[in-house]
Amino acid sequence: MARKEPRIEDVNEKDIQVESRPKEWAAGLPAVYHSMKPAIEQMGLARALGTTFRMNQKHGFDCPSCAWPDPKDRSPFEYCEEGVKAVTWEATPVVISSDFWAEHSLTELRDRTEYWLGMQGRLTEPLYKPAGEDHYRPVGWDEALDIVARRLKSLDSPHEAAFYTSGRTSNEAAFLYQLFVRAYGTNNLPDCSNMCHESSGWAMGQTIGIGKATVTYEDFGQADLIILMGQNPGTNHPRMLTALENCKRNGGSIVAVNPLPEAGLKRYKNPQKPRGIAGKGTELADQFLQIRLGGDMALLQAISKRVFEAEEKNPGTVLDHEFLEKHCEGLEDLKEHLSFLDDDEVLEATGLRAEEIDELAERYLKAEKVIITWAMGITQQKKGVATIKEIINLLLLRGNIGKPGAGAAPIRGHSNVQGDRTMGIWEQMPGTFLDALGKEFSFDPPREHGADAVETFHRMQDGRIKFFMALGGNLISAISDTQLAEEAMKKTDMSVQISIKLNRSHLVTGKEALILPVLGRTEIDIQETGRQFVSVEDTVCVVHASHGGVDPVSPNLLSEPALVARLGARVIGDRIDADWAGFEKDYDLIRDSISRVVEGCEDYNERIRHEGGFVLPNGPRDSRTFRTPTGKAVLTVNDLEAVQRPEGTLLLQSMRSHDQWNTTIYGHNDRYRGIKGGRHVLFMNAGDITELGLADGQYVDIHGVHHDGVERVLRSFRVVSYPTPKGCVAAYYPEANVLVPMDHVAEGSNTPVSKTVLVRVEAAAGAGAEDKMRRTPAPA
């Protein structure tokens, strides 16, 4: 059904309500209510049930939110609150009518929030904004694709184009997309990994030879100890709570290392268990270390130092000498380096007491099987790569890689971001992949490394990238330094968004712009040879099929593979040996090529049809083999560099609300943190509020502190007294992105540093709540 006027109004940020205290537990019946109520209201009962009961089932579709793996024995309710919200957002039958675009200019729509934009409904027709105009207009598919093809053929060099990919994209679409881009002649393939787990890939690749988790789903239940660092499973991947509960029920313990206390790491009420409905649920974290922002590396080094000290007291009983001698290198260098670690420096960097660090060390020393798991709280630090190397160091010392119940577990934040990288979505794919791709399609792929997400905007800014295409996502909202990014995008000649629903990236455009609407993962995909399915890879390297189960909201939508195949036919044609028309008709042909190009995907079509799919090879996990230059895992030496906080400044981290998924906003409540009716809040330590002469509930301006001659300000944010570490504050993403300079990136990975941003907080200067952010040249 189409509608001309929205059913919802934008939020008034002056109406924010704050509960007296954050929640002490997560999930339970409230999670069921807050997921199913909007699902039934927005999709109707039949469509709501038709999607939720197929989600994450062996013959259903993969959840379009996080990449959490599925257990072998699945319940009929293999979904969580965030997953149902994601499906409701995607599978809504509400569509945007054609006259919407004549009624609403881009200038007007840019004043709307992401929530309002997403609630307008599904996109169902290609849209074109000519240069010099302020409105989109509907066009046919042939016209839209011809416009894209003409622009790409007119560029002086293929490197003047960049092609972004969202983690929601299927393996089949991603493989075709990177083929199209490389056949066009460039490796400019930025993706959402550049902004989340790129630091994990760099650190793990250099130390153990693979940038993926070395655990299985079952390992979580078998672990003696799980250390969670920089993550909030209760909001960002709630199904992980069940795996953590399994660990506790099997006698394991859990330690949470995080700046904020999170409800999901305190107590979990499993809504599928009687104790989760009528009982108290399960207490999860046995120890909570409220670490200062940027202090994780110091903590890890301190624990490793204590491991060496314990070995000295009891030689031969602490370190896994057999594993270290056979499979690792660098042990003596690490031991010597940590012997000089300054304990006072560690306490200053972490904000912890020595007793707390000793307790964690004792837990680690007693445990035979340990998993360390982390997310963006670690990867988005300046020293994110080095910090993850310290995680690997600690695991290697006691042989906690390559045995059941133990390993390294970066938790991917989007449903197929790992699969996209496996399929070739990376600006730096190795030569072996490019050789196989060239052999399969009879061409010579470009070898020069391309632009990542941050570099793409730098090249837009100076005119070197003139064309931008995004296969899903909302990069303008997701990237750091919001205003610089918007200015850069406006300098391009054309921007193209392949999308499901409206978002800000459709409104901040190149001189020309197109929106190309596609099927969602929940929808049935029928091509000329019949009903199709796609495949995805989860965070523990399991590749499985995903079958859409509900009717598309419009017969005018293309699937992502079909759209890319049609572009390939128009732009590349027979310059390479690719059956573009065949790829659109039958996705088995895409998978046949994947099986010959992508290592570990041999016999893809056969194995993907096995119940539950198949597991990609993983040397460290499977056989304790490591693809490093020496064939051994590398214990590394990393210089500690504490984050400096000048007087009068605070350290800011950005984070998600409970009512959002990445840049998609489902509502304006953060139930577990007690926030209702708005997102423009600044979480502050009570002592910092007093020292700055502020008051709980007061409105403030947040000024970025960066010495590049640019003033960055978030205006009129409400102060919320919250149990944060002293000197540390938090605000929601993507609103806080305006404060993160584009060149404030992690060493090695080039990931935006959104977890340690220096800011200054002052009483609001009187600007209205509508004046949320600005970026202007600072006075000389």
C-alpha positions in Angstrom: 0.0 0.0 0.0 1.2 3.5 -0.8 0.7 6.6 1.2 1.2 10.3 0.4 1.6 11.6 3.9 3.7 10.1 6.7 2.0 8.4 9.6 4.6 9.6 12.0 6.0 13.0 13.1 9.6 13.8 13.8 10.6 13.8 17.4 10.9 17.0 19.4 14.3 16.6 21.2 13.1 19.0 23.9 10.7 16.3 25.1 13.4 13.8 26.1 12.5 11.8 29.2 15.1 10.1 31.5 14.2 7.3 33.9 15.7 7.4 37.3 18.2 4.6 36.6 19.2 2.2 33.8 17.8 -1.3 33.6 19.5 -4.1 35.4 18.5 -6.9 33.0 17.8 -7.5 29.3 15.3 -9.4 27.2 12.4 -11.3 28.9 8.8 -10.5 27.9 9.4 -6.8 27.3 11.7 -7.8 24.4 8.9 -9.9 22.9 6.4 -7.1 23.3 8.7 -4.4 21.9 9.5 -6.5 18.8 6.2 -8.1 17.9 3.9 -5.1 18.6 5.4 -2.9 15.9 5.8 -5.9 13.6 2.1 -6.7 13.7 1.1 -3.0 13.5 3.4 -2.3 10.5 3.3 -5.6 8.6 0.0 -7.1 9.6 -0.4 -10.4 11.4 0.1 -12.7 8.5 3.2 -11.0 7.1 4.7 -10.6 10.6 4.3 -14.3 11.4 5.4 -15.3 7.9 8.7 -13.5 8.4 9.6 -14.0 12.0 9.0 -17.8 12.0 11.3 -18.1 8.9 14.1 -16.0 10.2 17.3 -17.9 10.8 15.7 -21.3 10.1 17.5 -23.8 7.9 15.1 -23.3 5.0 14.3 -19.7 5.8 16.1 -16.4 5.3 19.1 -15.1 7.2 18.4 -12.2 9.6 19.3 -8.9 7.9 20.7 -7.4 11.1 23.8 -9.0 12.9 26.1 -11.8 11.8 25.6 -13.9 15.0 25.8 -17.7 14.1 23.0 -20.1 14.4 23.1 -23.2 16.6 22.8 -26.6 15.0 19.7 -27.4 17.0 17.4 -24.4 16.4 14.2 -23.4 18.2 11.2 -22.2 16.3 11.9 -18.7 17.7 15.5 -18.3 16.5 15.3 -14.5 16.5 15.7 -11.5 18.8 14.2 -8.1 19.3 16.7 -6.3 17.0 16.2 -8.9 14.3 12.4 -8.5 14.3 12.8 -4.8 14.2 15.1 -5.2 11.2 12.7 -7.4 9.4 9.8 -5.1 10.2 11.7 -2.2 8.7 12.5 -4.1 5.5 9.3 -6.1 5.0 6.8 -3.4 5.6 4.1 -3.4 2.9 4.0 0.4 3.0 5.6 1.9 -0.2 6.4 5.4 -1.2 4.0 6.7 -3.9 5.2 8.3 -7.1 3.8 11.8 -6.2 6.0 11.9 -3.1 8.9 13.1 -5.1 7.1 16.0 -6.7 5.8 17.1 -3.3 9.1 16.8 -1.4 12.4 18.5 -2.5 15.8 17.2 -1.5 16.3 20.5 0.4 13.2 19.8 2.5 13.9 16.2 3.1 17.4 16.9 4.4 15.8 18.6 7.4 14.1 15.3 8.3 15.5 12.7 10.7 16.7 9.2 9.6 13.7 7.8 11.5 11.2 9.9 9.6 12.9 9.0 6.2 12.9 5.3 6.9 9.3 5.3 8.0 8.0 6.6 4.7 8.0 3.1 3.3 9.7 1.0 0.6 11.3 2.4 -2.6 9.7 0.7 -5.6 10.8 2.6 -8.7 14.1 3.9 -10.1 14.5 7.6 -9.4 16.6 10.2 -11.2 17.7 13.7 -10.1 19.2 15.7 -13.0 21.9 18.1 -12.5 20.7 21.5 -11.2 17.4 20.1 -9.9 16.2 19.6 -6.4 13.7 16.8 -6.9 13.9 13.1 -7.9 11.6 11.9 -10.6 10.6 8.3 -11.4 12.2 6.7 -14.5 12.1 3.3 -16.1 14.8 0.7 -15.4 16.3 0.9 -18.9 16.6 4.7 -18.7 18.1 4.5 -15.2 20.7 1.9 -16.1 21.6 3.6 -19.3 22.3 6.9 -17.4 24.7 5.0 -15.1 26.4 3.3 -18.0 26.9 6.5 -20.0 28.4 8.3 -17.0 30.8 5.4 -16.3 31.9 5.3 -19.9 32.5 9.0 -19.9 35.1 9.0 -17.1 38.7 9.7 -18.1 39.9 6.8 -15.8 38.2 3.9 -14.0 39.9 5.2 -10.8 37.6 8.3 -10.9 34.8 6.0 -9.7 34.3 4.3 -6.3 31.9 1.5 -5.5 30.8 1.0 -1.9 29.2 -2.2 -0.4 27.0 -2.6 2.6 27.4 -5.7 4.8 23.8 -6.7 4.1 24.7 -7.7 0.5 24.6 -11.4 -0.3 27.6 -13.5 -1.4 26.2 -13.8 -4.9 25.6 -10.0 -5.3 29.0 -9.2 -3.8 30.9 -11.5 -6.0 29.2 -10.1 -9.1 29.7 -6.5 -7.9 33.5 -6.9 -7.4 33.8 -8.6 -10.7 31.9 -5.7 -12.4 34.1 -3.2 -10.6 37.4 -4.9 -11.4 36.4 -5.6 -15.0 35.6 -1.8 -15.2 39.3 -1.3 -14.2 39.6 -0.3 -10.5 40.0 -1.6 -7.0 38.1 1.3 -5.4 35.9 -0.9 -3.3 35.3 0.8 0.0 32.9 -1.1 2.3 31.5 -1.0 5.8 34.3 -3.2 7.1 36.6 -0.2 6.7 34.6 1.5 9.5 34.1 -1.5 11.9 36.3 -4.5 12.0 39.2 -3.5 9.7 41.4 -3.3 12.7 40.6 -6.9 13.5 41.5 -8.0 10.0 44.8 -6.2 10.1 45.8 -7.4 13.6 44.8 -11.0 13.2 46.1 -11.3 9.7 49.6 -10.2 10.8 49.6 -12.4 13.9 47.7 -15.6 13.1 47.3 -15.3 9.3 43.5 -14.9 9.1 41.2 -12.0 10.0 38.3 -14.2 11.2 37.1 -15.7 14.4 38.9 -18.9 15.5 35.8 -20.3 17.3 32.6 -22.1 16.6 29.2 -21.5 18.0 29.6 -24.5 20.3 32.8 -23.2 21.7 31.0 -20.5 23.7 29.1 -23.1 25.7 32.3 -25.0 26.4 34.5 -22.1 27.5 35.8 -21.9 31.1 36.1 -18.1 30.7 34.7 -15.6 28.2 36.1 -12.1 28.3 33.9 -9.6 26.5 35.6 -6.3 25.5 34.1 -3.2 24.0 30.7 -4.6 23.1 27.1 -4.5 24.1 25.4 -7.8 23.1 22.1 -6.9 24.7 21.5 -4.3 22.0 23.8 -5.1 19.1 23.6 -8.9 18.9 21.1 -10.1 21.5 21.1 -13.7 20.4 24.7 -13.9 21.8 23.1 -13.7 25.3 21.8 -17.2 24.9 25.3 -18.5 24.1 26.7 -16.6 27.1 23.9 -18.2 29.2 25.0 -21.6 28.0 28.5 -20.8 29.2 27.3 -19.9 32.7 25.0 -22.9 32.8 27.9 -25.2 32.0 30.0 -23.8 34.8 32.0 -21.1 32.9 32.5 -17.5 34.0 32.2 -14.2 32.1 34.1 -10.9 32.5 32.8 -7.7 30.9 35.3 -5.0 30.0 33.5 -1.9 29.0 33.2 1.8 29.8 29.4 1.6 30.4 27.5 -1.0 32.5 25.2 -2.7 30.0 21.9 -4.5 31.1 22.5 -7.4 28.8 25.8 -8.2 30.5 24.3 -8.0 34.0 21.4 -10.4 33.8 19.6 -12.1 31.0 16.0 -13.2 31.0 15.8 -15.7 28.2 12.2 -15.4 26.9 12.2 -19.0 25.7 12.9 -20.4 29.2 10.6 -20.4 32.3 13.3 -18.8 34.4 13.4 -16.0 31.8 9.7 -15.4 32.1 8.8 -16.0 35.8 12.3 -16.2 37.3 15.2 -13.9 37.8 17.0 -15.1 34.7 20.7 -15.7 34.5 23.4 -13.4 36.0 26.0 -13.2 33.3 29.1 -11.1 34.2 31.0 -12.4 37.2 33.2 -9.4 37.0 32.7 -6.0 35.4 35.8 -3.8 34.7 34.6 -0.3 34.0 37.6 0.8 31.9 38.5 4.2 30.7 38.2 4.9 27.0 41.4 3.8 25.3 42.7 1.8 28.3 42.1 -1.7 26.9 45.7 -2.2 25.6 47.2 -1.3 28.9 44.9 -3.8 30.7 45.8 -6.6 28.3 49.5 -6.0 28.7 49.1 -6.0 32.4 47.4 -9.4 32.3 50.0 -10.9 30.0 52.7 -9.5 32.4 51.0 -11.3 35.3 51.0 -14.5 33.2 54.8 -14.3 32.8 55.2 -13.6 36.5 53.1 -16.6 37.4 55.3 -18.7 35.2 58.4 -17.5 36.9 57.0 -18.5 40.3 55.9 -21.9 39.0 58.0 -22.8 36.0 56.5 -25.1 33.4 53.0 -24.9 34.8 51.5 -21.7 33.4 52.6 -21.1 29.8 51.7 -23.7 27.1 55.3 -24.4 26.3 54.6 -27.2 23.8 52.2 -25.0 21.8 54.5 -22.0 22.0 57.6 -23.9 20.9 55.9 -25.6 18.0 53.5 -23.0 16.7 54.6 -19.5 17.9 57.5 -17.0 17.6 58.4 -13.8 19.5 57.9 -15.1 23.1 61.2 -13.9 24.6 60.8 -10.4 23.0 57.3 -10.1 24.4 58.5 -11.2 27.9 61.3 -8.7 27.9 59.1 -5.9 26.7 56.4 -6.5 29.3 59.0 -6.6 32.1 59.3 -2.9 31.7 55.6 -2.2 31.9 54.9 0.6 34.4 52.1 -0.5 36.8 51.2 3.1 37.7 50.9 3.9 34.0 48.5 1.0 33.6 46.3 2.2 36.5 46.2 5.7 35.0 45.3 4.5 31.5 42.7 2.0 32.6 41.1 3.8 35.6 41.0 0.5 37.4 42.3 -0.7 40.8 45.2 -3.1 40.9 43.0 -5.6 42.7 40.6 -5.6 39.8 43.4 -6.4 37.3 44.7 -9.1 39.7 41.3 -10.7 39.8 41.0 -10.9 36.0 44.5 -12.3 35.8 43.6 -15.0 38.4 40.5 -15.9 36.4 42.6 -16.2 33.2 45.2 -18.3 34.9 42.7 -20.8 36.4 40.8 -21.2 33.1 41.9 -23.9 30.7 39.7 -22.7 27.8 39.3 -19.0 27.2 37.5 -17.0 24.5 38.2 -13.3 24.1 35.5 -11.5 22.1 35.3 -7.9 21.1 33.6 -5.4 18.8 33.8 -1.7 17.8 34.7 -0.5 21.3 38.1 -2.0 20.6 38.5 -1.6 16.8 37.6 2.1 16.7 40.5 3.2 18.9 43.6 4.8 17.6 45.6 1.8 18.9 42.9 -0.6 17.8 45.2 -2.8 15.8 47.8 -3.0 18.5 45.1 -3.7 21.1 43.9 -6.7 19.2 47.4 -7.9 18.8 47.6 -7.9 22.6 44.4 -10.0 22.7 46.1 -12.5 20.4 49.3 -12.4 22.6 47.3 -13.2 25.7 45.5 -16.1 24.0 48.6 -17.6 22.6 50.5 -17.6 25.9 48.3 -20.4 27.3 47.4 -22.1 24.0 43.9 -20.7 23.8 43.7 -20.9 20.0 43.0 -24.1 18.1 41.2 -26.1 20.9 37.5 -26.5 21.8 36.1 -23.8 24.0 38.9 -21.3 23.3 39.9 -18.7 20.7 39.6 -15.2 19.3 36.1 -13.9 18.5 35.6 -10.6 16.7 31.8 -10.2 16.5 30.8 -8.9 13.1 28.2 -6.2 13.3 26.4 -6.8 10.0 24.8 -9.9 8.6 27.2 -10.6 5.7 30.0 -8.2 6.1 32.4 -11.1 6.5 31.0 -12.9 3.5 31.3 -9.8 1.3 35.0 -9.7 2.1 35.4 -13.4 1.4 33.8 -12.7 -2.0 36.4 -10.1 -2.9 34.9 -6.8 -1.6 38.2 -5.3 -0.5 40.4 -2.6 -2.0 43.4 -4.8 -1.3 42.6 -8.3 -2.3 45.7 -10.6 -2.5 47.2 -11.6 -5.8 46.1 -15.2 -5.5 42.4 -14.1 -5.6 43.0 -11.7 -8.5 44.8 -14.4 -10.4 41.9 -16.8 -10.0 39.4 -14.1 -10.9 41.3 -13.2 -14.1 41.6 -16.9 -15.1 37.9 -17.5 -14.6 36.7 -14.5 -16.7 39.7 -14.1 -19.1 40.9 -10.7 -18.2 43.7 -9.0 -16.2 42.2 -7.5 -13.0 43.8 -4.2 -11.8 46.5 -4.7 -9.2 46.9 -1.2 -7.7 45.3 -1.0 -4.3 42.1 1.1 -4.3 40.5 3.6 -1.9 38.9 2.6 1.4 36.0 4.5 2.9 38.0 7.4 4.4 40.3 7.7 1.4 37.3 7.8 -0.9 36.1 11.0 0.7 39.5 12.5 0.5 39.6 11.8 -3.2 36.1 13.2 -3.7 37.1 16.4 -1.9 40.0 17.0 -4.2 38.2 15.9 -7.4 39.9 12.6 -8.0 36.7 10.6 -7.5 33.8 11.9 -9.6 31.4 8.9 -9.6 30.1 7.1 -6.5 27.9 4.0 -6.3 26.7 2.2 -3.2 25.3 -1.3 -3.1 23.2 -0.8 0.0 24.0 1.1 3.2 24.0 4.8 4.2 27.6 5.9 4.0 27.0 9.6 4.4 25.5 8.9 7.9 28.0 6.1 8.7 31.3 7.8 7.9 33.1 10.2 10.3 33.3 14.0 9.9 29.7 14.4 8.6 29.9 17.8 7.1 33.2 17.2 5.3 31.8 14.0 3.9 28.6 15.8 2.7 30.7 18.6 1.1 32.8 15.9 -0.7 29.8 14.0 -2.0 28.3 17.1 -3.4 31.5 17.6 -5.5 31.0 14.3 -7.4 29.3 14.3 -10.9 27.0 11.4 -10.0 26.0 9.4 -7.0 24.0 6.2 -7.3 22.3 4.4 -4.4 21.1 0.8 -4.6 18.6 0.7 -1.8 15.5 -0.6 -0.1 14.3 2.4 1.9 15.0 6.1 1.9 18.0 7.5 4.0 20.2 10.5 4.2 22.6 9.2 1.6 19.8 9.7 -1.0 19.6 13.4 -0.1 23.2 14.4 -0.1 24.2 13.7 -3.7 26.4 14.3 -6.6 25.3 16.8 -9.3 23.3 13.9 -10.8 21.8 11.2 -8.6 19.9 7.9 -9.0 18.2 5.6 -6.5 17.8 2.0 -7.7 15.3 0.0 -5.6 15.9 -3.7 -4.9 14.4 -6.7 -3.3 14.9 -7.3 0.4 16.4 -10.5 1.9 12.9 -11.4 3.2 11.3 -11.4 -0.2 10.8 -14.2 -2.8 13.2 -13.8 -5.7 11.9 -15.4 -9.0 14.0 -15.2 -12.1 13.7 -16.8 -15.6 14.8 -20.2 -14.4 12.6 -20.2 -11.3 12.8 -19.3 -7.6 16.3 -18.3 -6.5 18.1 -18.2 -3.2 21.3 -16.4 -2.0 24.0 -17.2 0.6 25.7 -15.5 3.5 28.6 -16.1 5.9 28.3 -15.6 9.6 30.8 -14.4 12.2 32.2 -18.0 12.7 32.8 -18.8 9.0 29.6 -20.8 8.4 28.2 -20.2 4.9 24.5 -21.0 4.5 21.6 -20.4 2.2 19.0 -17.7 2.6 15.5 -18.1 1.0 13.2 -15.2 0.8 9.7 -16.1 2.1 7.2 -13.3 1.5 5.9 -11.7 -1.7 7.8 -8.6 -2.9 6.1 -5.3 -2.1 6.3 -4.4 -5.8 6.8 -6.4 -9.1 9.0 -3.5 -10.3 11.9 -4.4 -8.0 15.1 -6.0 -9.2 17.2 -8.3 -7.1 20.7 -7.1 -6.4 22.4 -9.9 -8.5 20.0 -9.0 -11.4 20.7 -5.3 -11.2 24.5 -5.8 -11.1 24.3 -8.3 -14.0 22.4 -5.8 -16.1 25.0 -3.1 -15.3 27.7 -5.5 -16.3 26.1 -6.2 -19.6 25.8 -2.5 -20.4 29.2 -1.3 -19.1 31.5 -4.3 -19.5 29.7 -6.4 -22.1 31.9 -9.0 -23.8 35.2 -7.4 -22.7 35.5 -10.3 -20.3 34.2 -13.8 -20.5 31.2 -13.4 -18.3 27.6 -14.6 -19.0 25.8 -11.5 -17.5 22.4 -12.6 -18.8 22.9 -16.1 -17.5 24.0 -14.8 -14.0 20.7 -12.9 -13.8 18.6 -15.9 -14.8 20.2 -18.5 -12.6 22.3 -17.8 -9.5 23.8 -21.3 -9.7 26.0 -19.9 -12.5 27.3 -17.3 -10.1 28.1 -19.9 -7.5 29.9 -22.1 -10.1 32.3 -19.2 -10.7 32.6 -18.6 -6.9 33.6 -22.2 -6.5 36.5 -21.8 -9.0 37.7 -18.4 -7.7 37.2 -18.2 -3.9 39.4 -20.5 -1.8 37.4 -22.8 0.5 34.3 -22.5 -1.7 34.9 -25.5 -3.9 31.7 -27.4 -4.9 29.8 -24.4 -3.7 26.4 -25.3 -5.3 26.5 -28.8 -3.8 27.6 -27.8 -0.3 25.4 -24.7 0.1 22.4 -27.1 -0.3 23.4 -29.2 2.7 21.3 -28.5 5.7 23.0 -25.7 7.6 25.4 -25.0 4.8 29.2 -25.6 5.2 32.1 -24.2 7.2 35.0 -22.4 5.5 38.5 -23.6 6.4 40.2 -21.8 9.2 43.9 -22.8 9.8 44.3 -21.6 13.4 41.0 -23.1 14.5 41.1 -26.4 12.5 44.8 -27.4 12.7 46.8 -24.8 14.5 48.4 -23.7 11.2 49.1 -20.1 10.5 49.5 -18.3 7.2 52.3 -16.0 8.3 55.6 -15.5 6.6 57.2 -18.1 8.9 54.2 -20.3 9.3 54.0 -19.5 13.0 51.7 -17.4 15.1 53.4 -14.2 16.0 53.6 -12.8 19.5 54.1 -9.1 19.0 55.7 -6.2 20.8 53.5 -3.1 21.0 54.4 0.2 22.6 51.8 1.4 25.0 50.5 4.9 24.3 48.0 6.2 26.8 45.3 8.5 25.5 46.0 12.0 26.7 43.2 14.2 28.0 44.2 17.9 28.3 42.7 19.8 31.2 39.1 21.0 30.4 38.5 18.2 27.9 36.6 14.9 28.0 36.9 11.7 26.0 33.8 10.9 23.9 32.7 7.6 22.5 29.8 7.1 20.1 27.4 4.1 20.5 24.1 2.8 19.3 20.8 3.2 21.0 18.7 0.2 21.6 16.2 1.4 19.0 18.5 1.4 16.1 20.6 -0.8 13.8 23.7 0.9 12.5 22.4 4.1 10.9 18.8 2.8 10.8 16.7 4.3 13.5 13.6 2.3 14.6 12.5 4.7 17.3 13.6 7.3 19.8 13.8 5.2 22.9 16.9 3.5 24.5 15.0 1.3 26.9 17.9 -0.3 28.7 19.6 3.1 29.4 16.3 4.7 30.4 16.1 7.3 27.6 12.7 8.1 26.1 11.6 10.4 23.3 14.9 11.5 21.8 18.5 10.9 20.9 20.3 14.2 21.5 21.7 13.3 24.9 25.2 13.3 26.4 25.9 10.6 29.0 28.3 12.1 31.7 29.9 11.1 35.0 28.2 12.9 37.9 31.5 14.2 39.1 32.4 15.7 35.7 29.0 17.4 35.6 29.7 19.1 39.0 33.3 20.0 38.1 32.1 21.7 34.9 29.4 23.7 36.7 26.7 21.9 34.8 23.5 20.2 36.0 21.8 16.9 35.1 19.1 17.7 32.5 20.9 20.9 31.3 21.4 21.5 27.6 25.0 21.8 26.4 27.0 22.3 23.3 29.7 19.7 22.5 32.8 21.1 20.8 35.3 18.9 19.1 38.9 19.5 20.0 41.1 18.9 17.0 43.9 21.2 15.7 43.1 21.3 12.0 41.6 24.8 11.9 38.0 23.5 11.8 35.3 24.0 14.5 33.0 21.0 15.0 30.0 21.5 17.3 26.9 19.5 18.3 24.4 21.9 19.7 21.7 21.5 22.3 22.3 18.1 23.8 20.7 17.2 27.1 23.1 16.1 29.9 22.3 12.8 31.4 24.0 11.8 34.6 25.2 8.2 34.0 27.7 5.7 35.5 30.5 6.4 33.0 34.2 6.5 33.9 35.5 9.8 35.1 36.5 12.0 32.2 34.5 9.9 29.7 31.3 10.8 28.0 29.1 9.0 25.4 26.6 10.1 22.7 24.7 8.3 20.0 26.0 7.4 16.6 25.6 8.7 13.9 24.8 12.1 15.4 28.2 12.2 17.1 30.1 11.5 13.8 30.3 15.2 13.1 32.8 15.5 16.0 35.2 12.8 14.5 37.7 14.3 12.1 38.2 12.4 8.9 41.9 12.0 9.6 41.3 10.8 13.1 41.9 7.1 12.3 43.3 3.9 13.7 47.0 3.2 13.1 47.3 0.6 10.4 43.6 0.0 9.5 42.5 3.6 8.7 39.3 3.0 10.7 37.6 6.2 12.0 38.4 6.5 15.7 35.0 7.0 17.2 35.8 5.7 20.7 38.4 8.3 21.8 37.4 11.7 20.6 38.5 14.8 22.5 35.6 17.2 23.2 34.9 20.2 25.3 31.4 20.6 26.9 29.8 24.0 27.6 26.4 25.3 28.5 24.3 25.7 25.4 24.8 29.0 23.7 21.1 29.5 23.1 20.8 27.7 19.8 17.5 26.0 19.2 17.1 22.2 19.4 16.8 22.2 15.6 20.4 23.5 15.2 22.0 20.1 16.0 25.3 20.5 14.2 27.5 22.8 12.2 31.0 22.8 10.8 32.5 26.2 10.0 36.1 27.5 9.7 37.5 28.4 13.0 38.6 32.0 13.5 42.2 32.8 12.7 
